[in-house]
Amino acid sequence: GPTCVLGIDLGTTSVKAVLVTGTERGLALTQSCCRDTEAYSDSLGAARQGMEQDVQKILRALNECLAALPQQQLQQVTHIGISGQMHGVVFWKSDKGCKWAESGTGPAFEPGQVSQLVTWQDGRCCPAFLTSLPLPQSHLSLATGFGCATVFWYLKNSPDFLKAYDAAGTIQDYVVAMLCDLKKPLMSVQNAASWGYFNCRNKSWNTDILKKSGFPVHLLPEVGDPGSIAGRTTCAWHGIPKGAKVGIALGDFQCSVYSCLTERTDAVLNISTSAQLTISMPLGFQPPEAPDPSSAVTYFPYFNGDYLAVAASLNGGNVLAAFVGMVAQWAQELGFQVQESAIYPRIIQAALAQKHSKLSVHPTIFGERHLPELLASVSSIGASELSLGHVTRALCRGLVENLCSMLPVQHLQEMGVRRVLGSGSALARNEVLRQEVERILPFPVVYGKDVDAAVGAAMVM
């Protein structure tokens, strides 16, 4: 049969898996599956600022996705591409990281001696703590939720925690290490840059700087180029043959862009849990040696030495989720039980009935990396603007306006942008959000699918 590639995206709220096959016209998506992880877990050591996920629940969602795909096609898989949420960190014991066992669809693995995943949303590293850390030799500013910052936090607040583990990586690096039985984790330049203390120019960790501060540098993974092969599966996995090639784990954002970006005159707008607006930098571009901490635009390593200029907002679908949670809580306090899943379609319907809203919502309830103290606000509140439809419409507009304040439309026009490609689960599922994108951005907009990052991970292979 034709070469079949499995693409996996280990996202903040869900796991997605796709099967992509080669055809005469190029790659074609043949099957896809998505499962919510519901993996958020209490972070006892970091109080309420912590944001952690249960790795067992993430793997359960992954196993459910693969079990739902056609066995006949899984048996034809020759390559596996994996992307996932950037910045976060999970720790494990390299020789006891997982346990393999038979499942209904063949061998599968479950976590062994593995910590919780401290996600990119983690807030335990306050600004005062971050300023106490050594200055990285990197073009990217350090922020809370970055892997190396989290390791520093454990080193200073709970050093015994780190002694139980000898390996660390992002959640996607962990899965690759387990599939290939890597003794030392292997991480792409994309994920390494997202951890902090990584120099993209020479593709190396700031080991001298870190050693001077007592950082456990033995936990740092080896680093390779995105698109390279990390290893091969050491045994069959849900029917996928032993010996399938596994790519080095990639950043979910870069894979979302890769799934749709074809022209340098395209901009990509991705709204899933967080949100990003990005454009390709010219060939040969190198970022400045030191970051501008006040700048809302950062430069993400992409593929083949290229860079993306990115307005990376911490506020996207997670803001809509917080709004829905608030509505559900108010209903409960009034004596009504309403499932959050039932609220989403109703607020979207209500907003579709309100074409305009004078309400102004600045939706930064999670702050921004360049302005961590900037929180949300609502203004222009009139008596006729208080319906769910008005508020939802204004909230969706505010999310798009916030991104455009970080990477202005005028700058996109000066860079020669002619079209916007929309990707991400929040955009795919929310017609109001799409309407506001088209109202605010003066370019034609083309939308992708809900599984863009997983497709991109497969395409890279």
ABEGO torsion letter per residue (X at the ends): XBBBBBBBBBBAABBBBBBBBBBAAEBBBABBBBBBAGABBBBAAAEAABBBBBAAAAAAAAAAAAAABBAAAAAABABBBBBBBBGBBBBBBAAAABBBBBBAAEBBBBBBBBBBBBBAABAABBAAAAAABBBBBBABBBBBGBAAAAAAAAAAABAAAAAABABBBBAAAAAAAAAAGBABBBBBAAAAAAAEGBBAAAGBBBAAAAAAAGBBAAABBBBBBBGBBAEBBABBBGGBBBGBBBBBBBBAAAAAAAAABABAABBBBBBBABBBBBBBBBBGBBBBABBBAABABBBBBBBGGBBBBBBBBABBAAAAAAAAAAAAAAAAAAGBBBBAAAAAAAAAAAAAABABBABBBBABAAEBAABAABBBBBBGBBAAAABAAAAAAAAAAAAAAAAAAABBAAAAAAAGBABBBBBEAAAAABAAAAAAAAAABABBBBBBBAAAAAAAAAAAX
